[in-house]
Amino acid sequence: MSNTIDILVVDDHPLFRQGVVNSLDMVPDFKVVGETSSGEEALGLCLSLMPDVVLLDVSMPGWNGIVTAEKIALACPATAIVMLTAADDKDKLLAALKAGARGYVLKGVSAKELSDVVRSACAGEVYVSPSIAAEMLVSLTRGKAPDPLQELTDREREILELIGNALTNREIGEKIFLSEKTIKHYVTNILQKLQVRSRVEAALLANRHGLKG
């Protein structure tokens, strides 16, 4: 019995919940120790039953899955939380992982995949449905072209403009009433933030992104 994985199923749709329970009950080393339709009840059941894994619906009335996950993670840190969702929403995925969930699974998964996820979560691993993971990678890649100049402070942008006008550190210092040593420090920071190796590259990058001297 010590190798049995105790599971709590939380979903406000009775038909779906019963299907999950029936599926899990067919796995020899799984034991569904409880089921409920609300997050509030789920927390109480976790505290009394101390399940190894909680399968938790993301969208529920009252406490939603994210809120419930956060409360369970705080109250029962040894319990692994796996979120069940009908939609591949990457914002909810990030919120769930931040709340303490170890798995994020689409409700259309096969019984075998669900059992694999339960085992992975119980072993301390993190699992995300491949389709959601793929979408996140695409969106992250797509969003990887921010304006590099946005990392600069107003003072650094001002100095970069003057670099673009071919002024030396001493000339820049005289113009904005700072020491040459201070300007040198600013320039080093600017090159690091822009990930360029020289003043010329920094000036070219600034010009390419519309920063005019």
C-alpha positions as YAML, in Angstrom:
chain: A
units: angstrom
residues:
- id: 1
  name: MET
  ca: [0.00, 0.00, 0.00]
- id: 2
  name: SER
  ca: [2.93, 2.35, 0.59]
- id: 3
  name: ASN
  ca: [3.48, 2.60, -3.19]
- id: 4
  name: THR
  ca: [-0.11, 3.64, -3.86]
- id: 5
  name: ILE
  ca: [-0.59, 7.18, -5.22]
- id: 6
  name: ASP
  ca: [-3.54, 8.86, -3.46]
- id: 7
  name: ILE
  ca: [-5.40, 11.31, -5.70]
- id: 8
  name: LEU
  ca: [-8.02, 14.01, -5.12]
- id: 9
  name: VAL
  ca: [-10.09, 15.06, -8.16]
- id: 10
  name: VAL
  ca: [-11.55, 18.58, -8.23]
- id: 11
  name: ASP
  ca: [-13.84, 19.64, -11.08]
- id: 12
  name: ASP
  ca: [-17.24, 21.38, -11.11]
- id: 13
  name: HIS
  ca: [-18.52, 19.28, -14.06]
- id: 14
  name: PRO
  ca: [-19.87, 16.02, -12.53]
- id: 15
  name: LEU
  ca: [-19.77, 14.02, -15.76]
- id: 16
  name: PHE
  ca: [-16.17, 14.92, -16.56]
- id: 17
  name: ARG
  ca: [-15.10, 14.44, -12.95]
- id: 18
  name: GLN
  ca: [-16.65, 10.98, -12.84]
- id: 19
  name: GLY
  ca: [-14.91, 10.06, -16.08]
- id: 20
  name: VAL
  ca: [-11.54, 11.07, -14.63]
- id: 21
  name: VAL
  ca: [-12.23, 9.14, -11.41]
- id: 22
  name: ASN
  ca: [-13.22, 6.02, -13.34]
- id: 23
  name: SER
  ca: [-10.12, 6.29, -15.53]
- id: 24
  name: LEU
  ca: [-7.80, 6.65, -12.54]
- id: 25
  name: ASP
  ca: [-9.49, 3.83, -10.63]
- id: 26
  name: MET
  ca: [-8.46, 1.44, -13.39]
- id: 27
  name: VAL
  ca: [-4.77, 2.03, -12.68]
- id: 28
  name: PRO
  ca: [-3.60, -0.57, -10.13]
- id: 29
  name: ASP
  ca: [-1.40, 1.71, -8.01]
- id: 30
  name: PHE
  ca: [-3.75, 4.72, -8.08]
- id: 31
  name: LYS
  ca: [-6.35, 5.39, -5.41]
- id: 32
  name: VAL
  ca: [-8.89, 8.20, -5.70]
- id: 33
  name: VAL
  ca: [-9.33, 9.22, -2.08]
- id: 34
  name: GLY
  ca: [-11.78, 12.03, -2.70]
- id: 35
  name: GLU
  ca: [-13.59, 14.23, -5.21]
- id: 36
  name: THR
  ca: [-15.28, 17.60, -5.06]
- id: 37
  name: SER
  ca: [-16.67, 20.37, -7.24]
- id: 38
  name: SER
  ca: [-15.27, 23.37, -5.38]
- id: 39
  name: GLY
  ca: [-11.92, 24.86, -4.50]
- id: 40
  name: GLU
  ca: [-13.01, 25.67, -0.97]
- id: 41
  name: GLU
  ca: [-13.90, 22.02, -0.30]
- id: 42
  name: ALA
  ca: [-10.71, 20.90, -2.06]
- id: 43
  name: LEU
  ca: [-8.53, 22.71, 0.47]
- id: 44
  name: GLY
  ca: [-10.37, 21.07, 3.36]
- id: 45
  name: LEU
  ca: [-10.06, 17.64, 1.77]
- id: 46
  name: CYS
  ca: [-6.36, 18.17, 1.15]
- id: 47
  name: LEU
  ca: [-5.81, 19.03, 4.79]
- id: 48
  name: SER
  ca: [-7.71, 15.96, 6.00]
- id: 49
  name: LEU
  ca: [-6.74, 13.38, 3.37]
- id: 50
  name: MET
  ca: [-3.21, 14.58, 2.51]
- id: 51
  name: PRO
  ca: [-3.33, 13.19, -1.06]
- id: 52
  name: ASP
  ca: [-0.16, 12.71, -3.08]
- id: 53
  name: VAL
  ca: [-1.68, 14.45, -6.12]
- id: 54
  name: VAL
  ca: [-4.59, 16.85, -6.71]
- id: 55
  name: LEU
  ca: [-6.13, 17.06, -10.18]
- id: 56
  name: LEU
  ca: [-7.58, 20.56, -10.27]
- id: 57
  name: ASP
  ca: [-9.87, 22.20, -12.82]
- id: 58
  name: VAL
  ca: [-8.63, 25.66, -13.82]
- id: 59
  name: SER
  ca: [-12.09, 27.22, -14.26]
- id: 60
  name: MET
  ca: [-14.48, 26.81, -11.35]
- id: 61
  name: PRO
  ca: [-17.04, 29.07, -9.63]
- id: 62
  name: GLY
  ca: [-15.97, 30.48, -6.27]
- id: 63
  name: TRP
  ca: [-12.26, 29.88, -5.88]
- id: 64
  name: ASN
  ca: [-10.93, 29.21, -9.36]
- id: 65
  name: GLY
  ca: [-8.19, 26.66, -9.96]
- id: 66
  name: ILE
  ca: [-5.34, 29.19, -9.70]
- id: 67
  name: VAL
  ca: [-6.53, 30.52, -6.33]
- id: 68
  name: THR
  ca: [-7.14, 26.98, -5.06]
- id: 69
  name: ALA
  ca: [-3.72, 25.82, -6.24]
- id: 70
  name: GLU
  ca: [-2.02, 28.66, -4.40]
- id: 71
  name: LYS
  ca: [-3.85, 27.86, -1.14]
- id: 72
  name: ILE
  ca: [-3.20, 24.11, -1.41]
- id: 73
  name: ALA
  ca: [0.48, 24.66, -2.24]
- id: 74
  name: LEU
  ca: [0.86, 26.77, 0.92]
- id: 75
  name: ALA
  ca: [-1.15, 24.47, 3.21]
- id: 76
  name: CYS
  ca: [0.00, 21.10, 1.82]
- id: 77
  name: PRO
  ca: [3.41, 21.55, 0.16]
- id: 78
  name: ALA
  ca: [3.90, 17.77, -0.15]
- id: 79
  name: THR
  ca: [0.83, 17.46, -2.40]
- id: 80
  name: ALA
  ca: [1.57, 17.73, -6.13]
- id: 81
  name: ILE
  ca: [-0.92, 19.87, -8.05]
- id: 82
  name: VAL
  ca: [-1.89, 19.11, -11.66]
- id: 83
  name: MET
  ca: [-4.17, 21.59, -13.44]
- id: 84
  name: LEU
  ca: [-6.81, 20.39, -15.90]
- id: 85
  name: THR
  ca: [-7.95, 22.86, -18.54]
- id: 86
  name: ALA
  ca: [-10.23, 22.92, -21.56]
- id: 87
  name: ALA
  ca: [-8.28, 25.72, -23.28]
- id: 88
  name: ASP
  ca: [-4.57, 26.19, -24.00]
- id: 89
  name: ASP
  ca: [-4.26, 29.57, -22.32]
- id: 90
  name: LYS
  ca: [-0.58, 30.40, -21.77]
- id: 91
  name: ASP
  ca: [-1.36, 33.21, -19.31]
- id: 92
  name: LYS
  ca: [-3.23, 30.78, -17.07]
- id: 93
  name: LEU
  ca: [-0.39, 28.29, -17.48]
- id: 94
  name: LEU
  ca: [2.14, 30.80, -16.16]
- id: 95
  name: ALA
  ca: [-0.21, 31.77, -13.32]
- id: 96
  name: ALA
  ca: [-0.71, 28.10, -12.41]
- id: 97
  name: LEU
  ca: [3.01, 27.34, -12.34]
- id: 98
  name: LYS
  ca: [3.60, 30.46, -10.26]
- id: 99
  name: ALA
  ca: [0.86, 29.30, -7.87]
- id: 100
  name: GLY
  ca: [2.69, 26.02, -7.33]
- id: 101
  name: ALA
  ca: [1.25, 23.60, -9.90]
- id: 102
  name: ARG
  ca: [3.55, 20.89, -11.26]
- id: 103
  name: GLY
  ca: [1.40, 19.97, -14.25]
- id: 104
  name: TYR
  ca: [-0.85, 21.71, -16.78]
- id: 105
  name: VAL
  ca: [-2.87, 19.34, -18.93]
- id: 106
  name: LEU
  ca: [-5.57, 19.71, -21.58]
- id: 107
  name: LYS
  ca: [-8.78, 17.86, -20.74]
- id: 108
  name: GLY
  ca: [-8.65, 15.96, -24.04]
- id: 109
  name: VAL
  ca: [-5.63, 13.86, -23.00]
- id: 110
  name: SER
  ca: [-5.74, 10.10, -23.10]
- id: 111
  name: ALA
  ca: [-6.07, 8.03, -19.93]
- id: 112
  name: LYS
  ca: [-2.48, 6.84, -20.39]
- id: 113
  name: GLU
  ca: [-1.12, 10.36, -20.72]
- id: 114
  name: LEU
  ca: [-3.05, 11.48, -17.65]
- id: 115
  name: SER
  ca: [-1.65, 8.61, -15.60]
- id: 116
  name: ASP
  ca: [1.87, 9.45, -16.84]
- id: 117
  name: VAL
  ca: [1.38, 13.06, -15.76]
- id: 118
  name: VAL
  ca: [0.16, 11.98, -12.32]
- id: 119
  name: ARG
  ca: [3.27, 9.82, -11.88]
- id: 120
  name: SER
  ca: [5.56, 12.63, -13.09]
- id: 121
  name: ALA
  ca: [4.00, 15.16, -10.73]
- id: 122
  name: CYS
  ca: [4.23, 12.73, -7.84]
- id: 123
  name: ALA
  ca: [7.93, 12.27, -8.62]
- id: 124
  name: GLY
  ca: [8.48, 16.03, -8.45]
- id: 125
  name: GLU
  ca: [8.66, 16.65, -12.20]
- id: 126
  name: VAL
  ca: [6.89, 19.42, -14.10]
- id: 127
  name: TYR
  ca: [4.67, 18.56, -17.06]
- id: 128
  name: VAL
  ca: [2.97, 20.84, -19.60]
- id: 129
  name: SER
  ca: [0.81, 19.57, -22.48]
- id: 130
  name: PRO
  ca: [2.96, 19.66, -25.65]
- id: 131
  name: SER
  ca: [0.49, 21.83, -27.59]
- id: 132
  name: ILE
  ca: [0.55, 24.54, -24.90]
- id: 133
  name: ALA
  ca: [4.32, 24.31, -24.55]
- id: 134
  name: ALA
  ca: [4.73, 24.66, -28.32]
- id: 135
  name: GLU
  ca: [2.45, 27.70, -28.45]
- id: 136
  name: MET
  ca: [4.39, 29.34, -25.63]
- id: 137
  name: LEU
  ca: [7.70, 28.78, -27.41]
- id: 138
  name: VAL
  ca: [6.31, 30.29, -30.61]
- id: 139
  name: SER
  ca: [4.92, 33.35, -28.81]
- id: 140
  name: LEU
  ca: [8.13, 33.86, -26.84]
- id: 141
  name: THR
  ca: [10.19, 33.62, -30.02]
- id: 142
  name: ARG
  ca: [7.82, 35.95, -31.83]
- id: 143
  name: GLY
  ca: [8.06, 38.49, -29.03]
- id: 144
  name: LYS
  ca: [11.84, 38.44, -28.88]
- id: 145
  name: ALA
  ca: [12.43, 41.62, -30.85]
- id: 146
  name: PRO
  ca: [11.91, 44.41, -28.32]
- id: 147
  name: ASP
  ca: [13.54, 47.82, -28.70]
- id: 148
  name: PRO
  ca: [16.95, 47.36, -27.03]
- id: 149
  name: LEU
  ca: [17.00, 51.07, -26.20]
- id: 150
  name: GLN
  ca: [14.12, 50.63, -23.75]
- id: 151
  name: GLU
  ca: [16.62, 49.20, -21.25]
- id: 152
  name: LEU
  ca: [18.45, 52.53, -21.10]
- id: 153
  name: THR
  ca: [17.79, 55.25, -18.54]
- id: 154
  name: ASP
  ca: [17.03, 58.78, -19.74]
- id: 155
  name: ARG
  ca: [20.60, 59.82, -18.93]
- id: 156
  name: GLU
  ca: [22.04, 56.86, -20.84]
- id: 157
  name: ARG
  ca: [19.88, 57.69, -23.87]
- id: 158
  name: GLU
  ca: [21.12, 61.27, -23.73]
- id: 159
  name: ILE
  ca: [24.73, 60.09, -23.65]
- id: 160
  name: LEU
  ca: [24.09, 57.62, -26.47]
- id: 161
  name: GLU
  ca: [22.76, 60.47, -28.62]
- id: 162
  name: LEU
  ca: [25.98, 62.40, -28.00]
- id: 163
  name: ILE
  ca: [28.06, 59.31, -28.84]
- id: 164
  name: GLY
  ca: [26.11, 59.24, -32.10]
- id: 165
  name: ASN
  ca: [27.27, 62.80, -32.71]
- id: 166
  name: ALA
  ca: [30.89, 61.56, -32.46]
- id: 167
  name: LEU
  ca: [31.66, 63.33, -29.18]
- id: 168
  name: THR
  ca: [34.42, 61.93, -26.95]
- id: 169
  name: ASN
  ca: [33.83, 61.08, -23.29]
- id: 170
  name: ARG
  ca: [35.49, 64.34, -22.23]
- id: 171
  name: GLU
  ca: [33.35, 66.39, -24.65]
- id: 172
  name: ILE
  ca: [30.18, 64.63, -23.47]
- id: 173
  name: GLY
  ca: [31.16, 65.32, -19.85]
- id: 174
  name: GLU
  ca: [31.72, 69.00, -20.55]
- id: 175
  name: LYS
  ca: [28.39, 69.25, -22.34]
- id: 176
  name: ILE
  ca: [26.27, 67.69, -19.58]
- id: 177
  name: PHE
  ca: [28.46, 68.76, -16.62]
- id: 178
  name: LEU
  ca: [29.74, 65.33, -15.54]
- id: 179
  name: SER
  ca: [33.31, 64.10, -15.10]
- id: 180
  name: GLU
  ca: [35.00, 62.11, -17.86]
- id: 181
  name: LYS
  ca: [35.30, 59.17, -15.45]
- id: 182
  name: THR
  ca: [31.53, 59.21, -14.84]
- id: 183
  name: ILE
  ca: [30.84, 59.32, -18.58]
- id: 184
  name: LYS
  ca: [33.15, 56.35, -19.08]
- id: 185
  name: HIS
  ca: [31.11, 54.42, -16.51]
- id: 186
  name: TYR
  ca: [27.88, 55.33, -18.30]
- id: 187
  name: VAL
  ca: [29.31, 54.25, -21.66]
- id: 188
  name: THR
  ca: [30.32, 50.86, -20.24]
- id: 189
  name: ASN
  ca: [26.76, 50.34, -18.98]
- id: 190
  name: ILE
  ca: [25.31, 51.39, -22.33]
- id: 191
  name: LEU
  ca: [27.48, 48.93, -24.27]
- id: 192
  name: GLN
  ca: [26.52, 46.11, -21.88]
- id: 193
  name: LYS
  ca: [22.79, 46.86, -22.07]
- id: 194
  name: LEU
  ca: [22.86, 47.09, -25.86]
- id: 195
  name: GLN
  ca: [25.12, 44.00, -26.08]
- id: 196
  name: VAL
  ca: [27.55, 45.71, -28.45]
- id: 197
  name: ARG
  ca: [31.34, 45.89, -28.31]
- id: 198
  name: SER
  ca: [32.13, 49.45, -29.33]
- id: 199
  name: ARG
  ca: [30.89, 53.02, -29.39]
- id: 200
  name: VAL
  ca: [30.51, 52.80, -33.16]
- id: 201
  name: GLU
  ca: [28.23, 49.76, -32.91]
- id: 202
  name: ALA
  ca: [26.20, 51.51, -30.20]
- id: 203
  name: ALA
  ca: [25.79, 54.60, -32.39]
- id: 204
  name: LEU
  ca: [24.72, 52.49, -35.38]
- id: 205
  name: LEU
  ca: [22.20, 50.59, -33.28]
- id: 206
  name: ALA
  ca: [20.77, 53.81, -31.89]
- id: 207
  name: ASN
  ca: [20.44, 55.23, -35.40]
- id: 208
  name: ARG
  ca: [18.75, 52.03, -36.62]
- id: 209
  name: HIS
  ca: [16.15, 52.34, -33.83]
- id: 210
  name: GLY
  ca: [15.43, 55.98, -34.49]
- id: 211
  name: LEU
  ca: [17.46, 57.66, -31.74]
- id: 212
  name: LYS
  ca: [18.73, 60.84, -33.37]
- id: 213
  name: GLY
  ca: [21.38, 63.12, -31.99]
...
